[in-house]
């Protein structure tokens, strides 16, 4: 996008919902007063046919009433709360926007409220030009059938762009997507088709900055104040490329926050989206899915929008080690074969290093909703709680009756792997091969076995896990038996401190 593009809209999700109860008069008025270009509300229908402003189908979450809105009359609903902190009628919300610069956006999860909501608007005090409509596709078809002038946001939840035949059904002004489905390239393509682009619901600073930088026209957020502050920066994508910098010039706290937020997003994507189209890379056992590519594209763009000068090395789009340059290493879905075969054992491995100093690491287990993180010198965490490796001190044989994990080299044993199996058996220790090197290597830090070995270290697959194990107090040894988080060659081992020496000896014997 050019520098003279129209400024991105700030869309307040359910009003100023970080400060006030969502979808209430006080929340909506606060968003208007704060200068939100768009204020989004949700509509439902009461039992007696009134159009009320409420998101959930029932009143349990916000109002403590275990009933559907369709089971209560307006006379009863109107008594909940007090003052401006109540469920309002759509008609009363319309009045708030008269004379303001904010545009009201009426959202609906189902098609049912569409006709009645439009009838309220048609007889209300607010001009159609000051109203957007979004939500359920069938509901939007109803709105379009009632008005050729209605300003519609078309819902879209696919990586592929909508076709002309699909957009002709609604003739929308905006294409409205969850932010996971857009990239800088797709935003430009939708602009070229003649549509504006809106994304929802973005509540972290780095992703807001990215969305504005790639040219998104409207960003919906619960964090209105932060949203407006970031938009005011007029963010741009970094196109200057990697830059050499000193270690002390890297803002590690900020890098940790961004990596953590991206990890939380990756949990959502990996646990909720189908693999999509699957393609081969080197051979029939080396595959990539649409979701692998989508995750890496998004993460690269977020880094480019927030951390100029940083280098990037990814599983799907490549890159290379650069000396004296902050470099991110990413495997968007480690365990792609598992993912493509719907086996719930995959991960996301994201780490930052400067030269061979490993600084930040994030790993996820999306199937258990777990995020593991570490920042050099600040310890490791699991979902925000301190993570400490198992203490096996005093145990005569720390391998007996325990598990050590490894991974195949692609689809074959690595040299020495079968010897490792034999050596472990002599110690009454069991081997496991689960299909994700990232989760295998981090395992000892999570008390999932006492050790792990991979035949060939890869920073994109293992870097973040190694930092987390080390910061949790575990052993991370290279083939020379040295603590090493970024080996230049060979394999790598993680273990509890007690299991490290006996496991290393078995590993070396197997390699010889």
Buried (B, 14 or more C-beta within 10 A) or exposed (E): BEEEEEEBBBBBBBBBBBBBBBBBBBBBBBBBEBEBBBBBBBBBBBBEEBBBBBBBEBBEEBBEBEBBBBEBEBEBBBEBBEEBEBBBBBBBBBBBBEEBEBBBBBBBBBBBBBBBBBEBBEEBEBEBEBBBBBBBBEBBBBBBEBBEEBBBBBBBEEBEBBEEEBBEEBEBBBBBBBBBBBBBEBBBBBBEEEBBBBBBBBBBBBBBBBBBBBBBBBBBBBBBBBBBEBBEEEBBBBEEEBBEBEEEEBEBEBBBBBBBBBBEBBBBBBBEBEBBEBEEEEEEEEBBBBBBBBBBBBBBBBBBBBBBBBBBBBBBEEBEBBEEBBBBBBBBBBBBBBBBEEBEBBBBBBBBBBBBEBBBBBBBBBBEEBBBBBBBEEBBBBEEEEBBBBEBEEBEBBBEEBBBBBBBBEEEBBEBBEBBBEBBEEBEBBBBEBBBBBBBBBBBBBEBBBBBBBBBBBBBBBBBBBBBBBBBBBBBBBBEBEEBBBBEEBBBBBBBBBBBEBBBEBBBEBBE
